[in-house]
Amino acid sequence: MIRVSFSGAEKSIDAIWLWHTKASSALRERLLEEQVAVVPVARPVFLGMSLEDITEFFLELDYLVMLDLLSAAEATIRVDFWTRVQDREKDVLSRAFREIAKQQDERVSLEEHILDAWVQHKPEVKASTGDFKGALKLRNWLAHGRYWTPKLARKSYSPLDVFDICEQVLVELSLK
């Protein structure tokens, strides 16, 4: 069985959300300053941008944050998985995780192996893991360059939607 060396560089969804709220707020304040400035603002960020350009700018910020949130939640879940495997914990779920690791080696799927094992051994997490799996379709689309039209679980996602989904699954898995 492989041994995973953890980097310790993963981020929490709370830290990502705090960064997002600060960055978004600062950018919106800057946009307002530039719009109402009597004297030209030094080094304007939004000068010459149309409303459509500005909307696209903030959409890109939202996409980056949503990708970061989903990636951080995945890292938390995977670290828990490999910690349980490597520490040889004795509970039923950890034993199931060791069996998965033995069978799959480093090709352990987040959705098919880890999350499905959680649902099998703790059925009460089915709804939150289902929502998280749905949001992972968004993550896959973002991470792979957005070259196809995604079939998402929801019509649209906002950063707050993604934060709530990630927080809910981590709380229910007792990882937050």
Sequence and secondary structure as in RCSB ss.txt:
>XXXX:A:sequence
MIRVSFSGAEKSIDAIWLWHTKASSALRERLLEEQVAVVPVARPVFLGMSLEDITEFFLELDYLVMLDLLSAAEA
TIRVDFWTRVQDREKDVLSRAFREIAKQQDERVSLEEHILDAWVQHKPEVKASTGDFKGALKLRNWLAHGRYWTP
KLARKSYSPLDVFDICEQVLVELSLK
>XXXX:A:secstr
       S    HHHHHHHHHHHHHHHHHHHHHHHH SS  SS SSTT  HHHHHHHHHHHHHHHHHHHHHHHHH
HHHHHHHHHHHTT  SHHHHHHHHHHHHHTT   IIIIIIHHHHHH GGGHHHHHHHHHHHHHHHHHHTTS S  
  SSS   HHHHHHHHHHHHHHTT  
